[in-house]
């Protein structure tokens, strides 16, 4: 176990049990958020080249006048 984890465990153990539960709940939420963020980072990284190509293509079409404004009334 790393020094950081040992320190965190000692800090949590020093709290009353009901407070320990609150800390654990917050950690679970925080870790879930981090995992979600890492998932999105990976998805964007995996599609970065493709998205860049699409963006270049759209810019070229706009510059050539091949793109018309979107008409929300046609939805």
PyMOL Python script that loads the backbone (N, CA, C, O; Angstrom):
from pymol import cmd

cmd.read_pdbstr("""\
ATOM      1  N   UNK A   1       0.854  -1.177   0.000  1.00  0.00           N
ATOM      2  CA  UNK A   1       0.000   0.000   0.000  1.00  0.00           C
ATOM      3  C   UNK A   1       0.897   1.237   0.000  1.00  0.00           C
ATOM      4  O   UNK A   1       1.938   1.263   0.657  1.00  0.00           O
ATOM      5  N   UNK A   2       0.481   2.252  -0.740  1.00  0.00           N
ATOM      6  CA  UNK A   2       1.291   3.462  -0.845  1.00  0.00           C
ATOM      7  C   UNK A   2       1.190   4.295   0.432  1.00  0.00           C
ATOM      8  O   UNK A   2       0.270   4.132   1.233  1.00  0.00           O
ATOM      9  N   UNK A   3       2.158   5.186   0.595  1.00  0.00           N
ATOM     10  CA  UNK A   3       2.177   6.083   1.751  1.00  0.00           C
ATOM     11  C   UNK A   3       0.931   6.959   1.767  1.00  0.00           C
ATOM     12  O   UNK A   3       0.367   7.236   2.825  1.00  0.00           O
ATOM     13  N   UNK A   4       0.509   7.387   0.590  1.00  0.00           N
ATOM     14  CA  UNK A   4      -0.680   8.235   0.495  1.00  0.00           C
ATOM     15  C   UNK A   4      -1.920   7.512   1.017  1.00  0.00           C
ATOM     16  O   UNK A   4      -2.698   8.085   1.781  1.00  0.00           O
ATOM     17  N   UNK A   5      -2.103   6.268   0.612  1.00  0.00           N
ATOM     18  CA  UNK A   5      -3.258   5.506   1.078  1.00  0.00           C
ATOM     19  C   UNK A   5      -3.193   5.269   2.580  1.00  0.00           C
ATOM     20  O   UNK A   5      -4.207   5.366   3.272  1.00  0.00           O
ATOM     21  N   UNK A   6      -2.025   4.963   3.076  1.00  0.00           N
ATOM     22  CA  UNK A   6      -1.852   4.756   4.518  1.00  0.00           C
ATOM     23  C   UNK A   6      -2.238   6.014   5.282  1.00  0.00           C
ATOM     24  O   UNK A   6      -2.912   5.939   6.310  1.00  0.00           O
ATOM     25  N   UNK A   7      -1.814   7.164   4.784  1.00  0.00           N
ATOM     26  CA  UNK A   7      -2.146   8.441   5.425  1.00  0.00           C
ATOM     27  C   UNK A   7      -3.649   8.683   5.409  1.00  0.00           C
ATOM     28  O   UNK A   7      -4.230   9.080   6.419  1.00  0.00           O
ATOM     29  N   UNK A   8      -4.273   8.443   4.265  1.00  0.00           N
ATOM     30  CA  UNK A   8      -5.726   8.641   4.159  1.00  0.00           C
ATOM     31  C   UNK A   8      -6.468   7.727   5.125  1.00  0.00           C
ATOM     32  O   UNK A   8      -7.402   8.161   5.799  1.00  0.00           O
ATOM     33  N   UNK A   9      -6.060   6.478   5.196  1.00  0.00           N
ATOM     34  CA  UNK A   9      -6.711   5.525   6.109  1.00  0.00           C
ATOM     35  C   UNK A   9      -6.573   5.981   7.556  1.00  0.00           C
ATOM     36  O   UNK A   9      -7.535   5.917   8.321  1.00  0.00           O
ATOM     37  N   UNK A  10      -5.390   6.438   7.935  1.00  0.00           N
ATOM     38  CA  UNK A  10      -5.182   6.910   9.311  1.00  0.00           C
ATOM     39  C   UNK A  10      -6.056   8.117   9.620  1.00  0.00           C
ATOM     40  O   UNK A  10      -6.621   8.222  10.708  1.00  0.00           O
ATOM     41  N   UNK A  11      -6.164   9.027   8.658  1.00  0.00           N
ATOM     42  CA  UNK A  11      -7.008  10.211   8.865  1.00  0.00           C
ATOM     43  C   UNK A  11      -8.458   9.794   9.052  1.00  0.00           C
ATOM     44  O   UNK A  11      -9.134  10.274   9.962  1.00  0.00           O
ATOM     45  N   UNK A  12      -8.939   8.899   8.190  1.00  0.00           N
ATOM     46  CA  UNK A  12     -10.334   8.456   8.278  1.00  0.00           C
ATOM     47  C   UNK A  12     -10.579   7.686   9.567  1.00  0.00           C
ATOM     48  O   UNK A  12     -11.614   7.862  10.209  1.00  0.00           O
ATOM     49  N   UNK A  13      -9.635   6.836   9.949  1.00  0.00           N
ATOM     50  CA  UNK A  13      -9.788   6.053  11.181  1.00  0.00           C
ATOM     51  C   UNK A  13      -9.846   6.946  12.418  1.00  0.00           C
ATOM     52  O   UNK A  13     -10.412   6.550  13.437  1.00  0.00           O
ATOM     53  N   UNK A  14      -9.273   8.137  12.345  1.00  0.00           N
ATOM     54  CA  UNK A  14      -9.278   9.027  13.508  1.00  0.00           C
ATOM     55  C   UNK A  14     -10.636   9.692  13.723  1.00  0.00           C
ATOM     56  O   UNK A  14     -10.874  10.306  14.763  1.00  0.00           O
ATOM     57  N   UNK A  15     -11.513   9.569  12.746  1.00  0.00           N
ATOM     58  CA  UNK A  15     -12.838  10.185  12.841  1.00  0.00           C
ATOM     59  C   UNK A  15     -13.835   9.241  13.509  1.00  0.00           C
ATOM     60  O   UNK A  15     -13.643   8.025  13.516  1.00  0.00           O
ATOM     61  N   UNK A  16     -14.909   9.818  14.073  1.00  0.00           N
ATOM     62  CA  UNK A  16     -15.985   8.962  14.583  1.00  0.00           C
ATOM     63  C   UNK A  16     -16.590   8.150  13.426  1.00  0.00           C
ATOM     64  O   UNK A  16     -16.531   8.564  12.269  1.00  0.00           O
ATOM     65  N   UNK A  17     -17.161   7.013  13.752  1.00  0.00           N
ATOM     66  CA  UNK A  17     -17.634   6.088  12.720  1.00  0.00           C
ATOM     67  C   UNK A  17     -18.653   6.713  11.771  1.00  0.00           C
ATOM     68  O   UNK A  17     -18.603   6.464  10.567  1.00  0.00           O
ATOM     69  N   UNK A  18     -19.576   7.520  12.294  1.00  0.00           N
ATOM     70  CA  UNK A  18     -20.579   8.132  11.419  1.00  0.00           C
ATOM     71  C   UNK A  18     -19.928   9.106  10.429  1.00  0.00           C
ATOM     72  O   UNK A  18     -20.390   9.240   9.296  1.00  0.00           O
ATOM     73  N   UNK A  19     -18.870   9.773  10.850  1.00  0.00           N
ATOM     74  CA  UNK A  19     -18.144  10.688   9.965  1.00  0.00           C
ATOM     75  C   UNK A  19     -17.322   9.889   8.948  1.00  0.00           C
ATOM     76  O   UNK A  19     -17.147  10.322   7.809  1.00  0.00           O
ATOM     77  N   UNK A  20     -16.828   8.736   9.359  1.00  0.00           N
ATOM     78  CA  UNK A  20     -16.091   7.877   8.435  1.00  0.00           C
ATOM     79  C   UNK A  20     -16.984   7.491   7.257  1.00  0.00           C
ATOM     80  O   UNK A  20     -16.551   7.497   6.105  1.00  0.00           O
ATOM     81  N   UNK A  21     -18.236   7.156   7.564  1.00  0.00           N
ATOM     82  CA  UNK A  21     -19.184   6.783   6.511  1.00  0.00           C
ATOM     83  C   UNK A  21     -19.405   7.937   5.541  1.00  0.00           C
ATOM     84  O   UNK A  21     -19.475   7.733   4.329  1.00  0.00           O
ATOM     85  N   UNK A  22     -19.515   9.153   6.080  1.00  0.00           N
ATOM     86  CA  UNK A  22     -19.699  10.317   5.212  1.00  0.00           C
ATOM     87  C   UNK A  22     -18.494  10.520   4.301  1.00  0.00           C
ATOM     88  O   UNK A  22     -18.644  10.816   3.116  1.00  0.00           O
ATOM     89  N   UNK A  23     -17.300  10.361   4.865  1.00  0.00           N
ATOM     90  CA  UNK A  23     -16.080  10.520   4.071  1.00  0.00           C
ATOM     91  C   UNK A  23     -16.041   9.466   2.970  1.00  0.00           C
ATOM     92  O   UNK A  23     -15.709   9.776   1.826  1.00  0.00           O
ATOM     93  N   UNK A  24     -16.373   8.239   3.305  1.00  0.00           N
ATOM     94  CA  UNK A  24     -16.361   7.152   2.319  1.00  0.00           C
ATOM     95  C   UNK A  24     -17.384   7.434   1.219  1.00  0.00           C
ATOM     96  O   UNK A  24     -17.101   7.209   0.042  1.00  0.00           O
ATOM     97  N   UNK A  25     -18.562   7.922   1.588  1.00  0.00           N
ATOM     98  CA  UNK A  25     -19.574   8.270   0.584  1.00  0.00           C
ATOM     99  C   UNK A  25     -19.056   9.345  -0.364  1.00  0.00           C
ATOM    100  O   UNK A  25     -19.240   9.249  -1.577  1.00  0.00           O
ATOM    101  N   UNK A  26     -18.406  10.370   0.191  1.00  0.00           N
ATOM    102  CA  UNK A  26     -17.841  11.436  -0.638  1.00  0.00           C
ATOM    103  C   UNK A  26     -16.738  10.886  -1.548  1.00  0.00           C
ATOM    104  O   UNK A  26     -16.653  11.254  -2.720  1.00  0.00           O
ATOM    105  N   UNK A  27     -15.907  10.013  -1.007  1.00  0.00           N
ATOM    106  CA  UNK A  27     -14.840   9.415  -1.819  1.00  0.00           C
ATOM    107  C   UNK A  27     -15.401   8.582  -2.965  1.00  0.00           C
ATOM    108  O   UNK A  27     -14.892   8.641  -4.085  1.00  0.00           O
ATOM    109  N   UNK A  28     -16.443   7.811  -2.692  1.00  0.00           N
ATOM    110  CA  UNK A  28     -17.070   7.010  -3.741  1.00  0.00           C
ATOM    111  C   UNK A  28     -17.579   7.899  -4.863  1.00  0.00           C
ATOM    112  O   UNK A  28     -17.374   7.610  -6.042  1.00  0.00           O
ATOM    113  N   UNK A  29     -18.248   8.988  -4.484  1.00  0.00           N
ATOM    114  CA  UNK A  29     -18.773   9.922  -5.469  1.00  0.00           C
ATOM    115  C   UNK A  29     -17.632  10.549  -6.265  1.00  0.00           C
ATOM    116  O   UNK A  29     -17.693  10.617  -7.493  1.00  0.00           O
ATOM    117  N   UNK A  30     -16.595  11.005  -5.572  1.00  0.00           N
ATOM    118  CA  UNK A  30     -15.456  11.650  -6.209  1.00  0.00           C
ATOM    119  C   UNK A  30     -14.740  10.699  -7.169  1.00  0.00           C
ATOM    120  O   UNK A  30     -14.373  11.090  -8.277  1.00  0.00           O
ATOM    121  N   UNK A  31     -14.547   9.468  -6.746  1.00  0.00           N
ATOM    122  CA  UNK A  31     -13.886   8.470  -7.588  1.00  0.00           C
ATOM    123  C   UNK A  31     -14.735   8.161  -8.822  1.00  0.00           C
ATOM    124  O   UNK A  31     -14.199   8.010  -9.920  1.00  0.00           O
ATOM    125  N   UNK A  32     -16.041   8.068  -8.650  1.00  0.00           N
ATOM    126  CA  UNK A  32     -16.928   7.830  -9.796  1.00  0.00           C
ATOM    127  C   UNK A  32     -16.822   8.978 -10.793  1.00  0.00           C
ATOM    128  O   UNK A  32     -16.802   8.749 -12.002  1.00  0.00           O
ATOM    129  N   UNK A  33     -16.755  10.215 -10.291  1.00  0.00           N
ATOM    130  CA  UNK A  33     -16.600  11.375 -11.166  1.00  0.00           C
ATOM    131  C   UNK A  33     -15.259  11.322 -11.911  1.00  0.00           C
ATOM    132  O   UNK A  33     -15.198  11.610 -13.106  1.00  0.00           O
ATOM    133  N   UNK A  34     -14.192  10.957 -11.202  1.00  0.00           N
ATOM    134  CA  UNK A  34     -12.874  10.837 -11.832  1.00  0.00           C
ATOM    135  C   UNK A  34     -12.869   9.776 -12.918  1.00  0.00           C
ATOM    136  O   UNK A  34     -12.304   9.979 -13.993  1.00  0.00           O
ATOM    137  N   UNK A  35     -13.505   8.633 -12.631  1.00  0.00           N
ATOM    138  CA  UNK A  35     -13.563   7.553 -13.626  1.00  0.00           C
ATOM    139  C   UNK A  35     -14.334   7.998 -14.864  1.00  0.00           C
ATOM    140  O   UNK A  35     -13.951   7.676 -15.989  1.00  0.00           O
ATOM    141  N   UNK A  36     -15.412   8.734 -14.655  1.00  0.00           N
ATOM    142  CA  UNK A  36     -16.200   9.240 -15.768  1.00  0.00           C
ATOM    143  C   UNK A  36     -15.375  10.227 -16.594  1.00  0.00           C
ATOM    144  O   UNK A  36     -15.400  10.183 -17.824  1.00  0.00           O
ATOM    145  N   UNK A  37     -14.652  11.107 -15.925  1.00  0.00           N
ATOM    146  CA  UNK A  37     -13.802  12.069 -16.612  1.00  0.00           C
ATOM    147  C   UNK A  37     -12.697  11.368 -17.411  1.00  0.00           C
ATOM    148  O   UNK A  37     -12.398  11.767 -18.536  1.00  0.00           O
ATOM    149  N   UNK A  38     -12.097  10.334 -16.835  1.00  0.00           N
ATOM    150  CA  UNK A  38     -11.062   9.582 -17.536  1.00  0.00           C
ATOM    151  C   UNK A  38     -11.632   8.880 -18.772  1.00  0.00           C
ATOM    152  O   UNK A  38     -10.973   8.796 -19.808  1.00  0.00           O
ATOM    153  N   UNK A  39     -12.865   8.378 -18.647  1.00  0.00           N
ATOM    154  CA  UNK A  39     -13.522   7.714 -19.774  1.00  0.00           C
ATOM    155  C   UNK A  39     -13.714   8.701 -20.925  1.00  0.00           C
ATOM    156  O   UNK A  39     -13.423   8.382 -22.077  1.00  0.00           O
ATOM    157  N   UNK A  40     -14.212   9.915 -20.604  1.00  0.00           N
ATOM    158  CA  UNK A  40     -14.430  10.923 -21.638  1.00  0.00           C
ATOM    159  C   UNK A  40     -13.111  11.373 -22.249  1.00  0.00           C
ATOM    160  O   UNK A  40     -13.028  11.569 -23.462  1.00  0.00           O
ATOM    161  N   UNK A  41     -12.075  11.540 -21.423  1.00  0.00           N
ATOM    162  CA  UNK A  41     -10.756  11.919 -21.935  1.00  0.00           C
ATOM    163  C   UNK A  41     -10.256  10.887 -22.944  1.00  0.00           C
ATOM    164  O   UNK A  41      -9.719  11.247 -23.992  1.00  0.00           O
ATOM    165  N   UNK A  42     -10.432   9.616 -22.630  1.00  0.00           N
ATOM    166  CA  UNK A  42      -9.994   8.539 -23.534  1.00  0.00           C
ATOM    167  C   UNK A  42     -10.804   8.561 -24.830  1.00  0.00           C
ATOM    168  O   UNK A  42     -10.248   8.407 -25.918  1.00  0.00           O
ATOM    169  N   UNK A  43     -12.121   8.754 -24.711  1.00  0.00           N
ATOM    170  CA  UNK A  43     -12.962   8.796 -25.903  1.00  0.00           C
ATOM    171  C   UNK A  43     -12.556   9.939 -26.826  1.00  0.00           C
ATOM    172  O   UNK A  43     -12.472   9.761 -28.041  1.00  0.00           O
ATOM    173  N   UNK A  44     -12.304  11.113 -26.248  1.00  0.00           N
ATOM    174  CA  UNK A  44     -11.885  12.248 -27.065  1.00  0.00           C
ATOM    175  C   UNK A  44     -10.514  12.004 -27.682  1.00  0.00           C
ATOM    176  O   UNK A  44     -10.285  12.332 -28.846  1.00  0.00           O
ATOM    177  N   UNK A  45      -9.609  11.433 -26.905  1.00  0.00           N
ATOM    178  CA  UNK A  45      -8.266  11.150 -27.427  1.00  0.00           C
ATOM    179  C   UNK A  45      -8.344  10.152 -28.577  1.00  0.00           C
ATOM    180  O   UNK A  45      -7.662  10.306 -29.590  1.00  0.00           O
ATOM    181  N   UNK A  46      -9.177   9.131 -28.413  1.00  0.00           N
ATOM    182  CA  UNK A  46      -9.304   8.089 -29.434  1.00  0.00           C
ATOM    183  C   UNK A  46      -9.916   8.609 -30.738  1.00  0.00           C
ATOM    184  O   UNK A  46      -9.695   8.025 -31.799  1.00  0.00           O
ATOM    185  N   UNK A  47     -10.688   9.708 -30.667  1.00  0.00           N
ATOM    186  CA  UNK A  47     -11.355  10.229 -31.863  1.00  0.00           C
ATOM    187  C   UNK A  47     -10.791  11.582 -32.299  1.00  0.00           C
ATOM    188  O   UNK A  47     -11.338  12.221 -33.197  1.00  0.00           O
ATOM    189  N   UNK A  48      -9.712  12.015 -31.673  1.00  0.00           N
ATOM    190  CA  UNK A  48      -9.156  13.339 -31.957  1.00  0.00           C
ATOM    191  C   UNK A  48      -8.788  13.513 -33.432  1.00  0.00           C
ATOM    192  O   UNK A  48      -9.117  14.540 -34.027  1.00  0.00           O
ATOM    193  N   UNK A  49      -8.128  12.551 -34.018  1.00  0.00           N
ATOM    194  CA  UNK A  49      -7.715  12.646 -35.417  1.00  0.00           C
ATOM    195  C   UNK A  49      -8.928  12.743 -36.334  1.00  0.00           C
ATOM    196  O   UNK A  49      -8.973  13.570 -37.244  1.00  0.00           O
ATOM    197  N   UNK A  50      -9.905  11.887 -36.078  1.00  0.00           N
ATOM    198  CA  UNK A  50     -11.117  11.887 -36.903  1.00  0.00           C
ATOM    199  C   UNK A  50     -11.868  13.211 -36.763  1.00  0.00           C
ATOM    200  O   UNK A  50     -12.328  13.768 -37.760  1.00  0.00           O
ATOM    201  N   UNK A  51     -11.996  13.715 -35.541  1.00  0.00           N
ATOM    202  CA  UNK A  51     -12.696  14.983 -35.324  1.00  0.00           C
ATOM    203  C   UNK A  51     -11.959  16.142 -35.990  1.00  0.00           C
ATOM    204  O   UNK A  51     -12.594  17.045 -36.534  1.00  0.00           O
ATOM    205  N   UNK A  52     -10.634  16.126 -35.952  1.00  0.00           N
ATOM    206  CA  UNK A  52      -9.847  17.173 -36.607  1.00  0.00           C
ATOM    207  C   UNK A  52     -10.067  17.153 -38.117  1.00  0.00           C
ATOM    208  O   UNK A  52     -10.191  18.205 -38.745  1.00  0.00           O
ATOM    209  N   UNK A  53     -10.115  15.969 -38.691  1.00  0.00           N
ATOM    210  CA  UNK A  53     -10.359  15.832 -40.131  1.00  0.00           C
ATOM    211  C   UNK A  53     -11.733  16.377 -40.511  1.00  0.00           C
ATOM    212  O   UNK A  53     -11.877  17.080 -41.511  1.00  0.00           O
ATOM    213  N   UNK A  54     -12.714  16.055 -39.725  1.00  0.00           N
ATOM    214  CA  UNK A  54     -14.071  16.537 -39.989  1.00  0.00           C
ATOM    215  C   UNK A  54     -14.111  18.053 -39.875  1.00  0.00           C
ATOM    216  O   UNK A  54     -14.729  18.719 -40.706  1.00  0.00           O
ATOM    217  N   UNK A  55     -13.461  18.607 -38.859  1.00  0.00           N
ATOM    218  CA  UNK A  55     -13.438  20.057 -38.677  1.00  0.00           C
ATOM    219  C   UNK A  55     -12.771  20.750 -39.868  1.00  0.00           C
ATOM    220  O   UNK A  55     -13.262  21.775 -40.341  1.00  0.00           O
ATOM    221  N   UNK A  56     -11.660  20.201 -40.351  1.00  0.00           N
ATOM    222  CA  UNK A  56     -10.976  20.778 -41.516  1.00  0.00           C
ATOM    223  C   UNK A  56     -11.884  20.753 -42.746  1.00  0.00           C
ATOM    224  O   UNK A  56     -11.960  21.722 -43.502  1.00  0.00           O
ATOM    225  N   UNK A  57     -12.562  19.635 -42.926  1.00  0.00           N
ATOM    226  CA  UNK A  57     -13.466  19.496 -44.065  1.00  0.00           C
ATOM    227  C   UNK A  57     -14.589  20.529 -44.005  1.00  0.00           C
ATOM    228  O   UNK A  57     -14.924  21.145 -45.017  1.00  0.00           O
ATOM    229  N   UNK A  58     -15.161  20.714 -42.839  1.00  0.00           N
ATOM    230  CA  UNK A  58     -16.247  21.686 -42.669  1.00  0.00           C
ATOM    231  C   UNK A  58     -15.726  23.098 -42.920  1.00  0.00           C
ATOM    232  O   UNK A  58     -16.395  23.890 -43.583  1.00  0.00           O
ATOM    233  N   UNK A  59     -14.540  23.428 -42.399  1.00  0.00           N
ATOM    234  CA  UNK A  59     -13.966  24.755 -42.636  1.00  0.00           C
ATOM    235  C   UNK A  59     -13.772  25.009 -44.129  1.00  0.00           C
ATOM    236  O   UNK A  59     -14.042  26.105 -44.619  1.00  0.00           O
ATOM    237  N   UNK A  60     -13.304  23.994 -44.844  1.00  0.00           N
ATOM    238  CA  UNK A  60     -13.113  24.138 -46.286  1.00  0.00           C
ATOM    239  C   UNK A  60     -14.439  24.388 -46.994  1.00  0.00           C
ATOM    240  O   UNK A  60     -14.531  25.240 -47.878  1.00  0.00           O
ATOM    241  N   UNK A  61     -15.455  23.642 -46.601  1.00  0.00           N
ATOM    242  CA  UNK A  61     -16.775  23.809 -47.223  1.00  0.00           C
ATOM    243  C   UNK A  61     -17.358  25.185 -46.921  1.00  0.00           C
ATOM    244  O   UNK A  61     -17.989  25.796 -47.784  1.00  0.00           O
ATOM    245  N   UNK A  62     -17.152  25.673 -45.705  1.00  0.00           N
ATOM    246  CA  UNK A  62     -17.628  27.012 -45.348  1.00  0.00           C
ATOM    247  C   UNK A  62     -16.898  28.048 -46.198  1.00  0.00           C
ATOM    248  O   UNK A  62     -17.524  28.957 -46.745  1.00  0.00           O
ATOM    249  N   UNK A  63     -15.576  27.915 -46.310  1.00  0.00           N
ATOM    250  CA  UNK A  63     -14.773  28.855 -47.090  1.00  0.00           C
ATOM    251  C   UNK A  63     -15.190  28.853 -48.561  1.00  0.00           C
ATOM    252  O   UNK A  63     -15.118  29.886 -49.227  1.00  0.00           O
ATOM    253  N   UNK A  64     -15.620  27.711 -49.065  1.00  0.00           N
ATOM    254  CA  UNK A  64     -16.026  27.596 -50.469  1.00  0.00           C
ATOM    255  C   UNK A  64     -17.501  27.944 -50.670  1.00  0.00           C
ATOM    256  O   UNK A  64     -17.999  27.906 -51.795  1.00  0.00           O
ATOM    257  N   UNK A  65     -18.192  28.279 -49.599  1.00  0.00           N
ATOM    258  CA  UNK A  65     -19.599  28.651 -49.695  1.00  0.00           C
ATOM    259  C   UNK A  65     -20.527  27.482 -49.902  1.00  0.00           C
ATOM    260  O   UNK A  65     -21.650  27.663 -50.374  1.00  0.00           O
ATOM    261  N   UNK A  66     -20.093  26.300 -49.565  1.00  0.00           N
ATOM    262  CA  UNK A  66     -20.908  25.089 -49.766  1.00  0.00           C
ATOM    263  C   UNK A  66     -21.799  24.762 -48.574  1.00  0.00           C
ATOM    264  O   UNK A  66     -22.487  23.741 -48.575  1.00  0.00           O
ATOM    265  N   UNK A  67     -21.792  25.616 -47.567  1.00  0.00           N
ATOM    266  CA  UNK A  67     -22.560  25.340 -46.351  1.00  0.00           C
ATOM    267  C   UNK A  67     -23.640  26.407 -46.218  1.00  0.00           C
ATOM    268  O   UNK A  67     -23.366  27.599 -46.357  1.00  0.00           O
ATOM    269  N   UNK A  68     -24.854  25.977 -45.951  1.00  0.00           N
ATOM    270  CA  UNK A  68     -25.931  26.940 -45.744  1.00  0.00           C
ATOM    271  C   UNK A  68     -26.296  26.974 -44.273  1.00  0.00           C
ATOM    272  O   UNK A  68     -26.107  25.996 -43.550  1.00  0.00           O
ATOM    273  N   UNK A  69     -26.821  28.108 -43.837  1.00  0.00           N
ATOM    274  CA  UNK A  69     -27.215  28.239 -42.440  1.00  0.00           C
ATOM    275  C   UNK A  69     -28.286  27.205 -42.103  1.00  0.00           C
ATOM    276  O   UNK A  69     -29.114  26.833 -42.935  1.00  0.00           O
ATOM    277  N   UNK A  70     -28.234  26.760 -40.862  1.00  0.00           N
ATOM    278  CA  UNK A  70     -29.206  25.770 -40.405  1.00  0.00           C
ATOM    279  C   UNK A  70     -30.545  26.437 -40.160  1.00  0.00           C
ATOM    280  O   UNK A  70     -30.617  27.484 -39.516  1.00  0.00           O
ATOM    281  N   UNK A  71     -31.591  25.839 -40.664  1.00  0.00           N
ATOM    282  CA  UNK A  71     -32.943  26.381 -40.499  1.00  0.00           C
ATOM    283  C   UNK A  71     -33.662  25.567 -39.428  1.00  0.00           C
ATOM    284  O   UNK A  71     -34.106  24.446 -39.677  1.00  0.00           O
ATOM    285  N   UNK A  72     -33.769  26.141 -38.241  1.00  0.00           N
ATOM    286  CA  UNK A  72     -34.411  25.441 -37.131  1.00  0.00           C
ATOM    287  C   UNK A  72     -35.898  25.208 -37.387  1.00  0.00           C
ATOM    288  O   UNK A  72     -36.496  24.320 -36.780  1.00  0.00           O
ATOM    289  N   UNK A  73     -36.488  25.981 -38.261  1.00  0.00           N
ATOM    290  CA  UNK A  73     -37.915  25.821 -38.565  1.00  0.00           C
ATOM    291  C   UNK A  73     -38.183  24.573 -39.382  1.00  0.00           C
ATOM    292  O   UNK A  73     -39.330  24.138 -39.487  1.00  0.00           O
ATOM    293  N   UNK A  74     -37.143  23.987 -39.965  1.00  0.00           N
ATOM    294  CA  UNK A  74     -37.323  22.772 -40.760  1.00  0.00           C
ATOM    295  C   UNK A  74     -37.253  21.504 -39.924  1.00  0.00           C
ATOM    296  O   UNK A  74     -37.358  20.404 -40.466  1.00  0.00           O
ATOM    297  N   UNK A  75     -37.081  21.633 -38.638  1.00  0.00           N
ATOM    298  CA  UNK A  75     -36.993  20.443 -37.781  1.00  0.00           C
ATOM    299  C   UNK A  75     -38.285  19.717 -37.686  1.00  0.00           C
ATOM    300  O   UNK A  75     -38.371  18.697 -37.002  1.00  0.00           O
TER     301      UNK A  75
END
""", "prot")
cmd.dss("prot")
cmd.show_as("cartoon", "prot")
cmd.util.cbc("prot")
cmd.orient("prot")
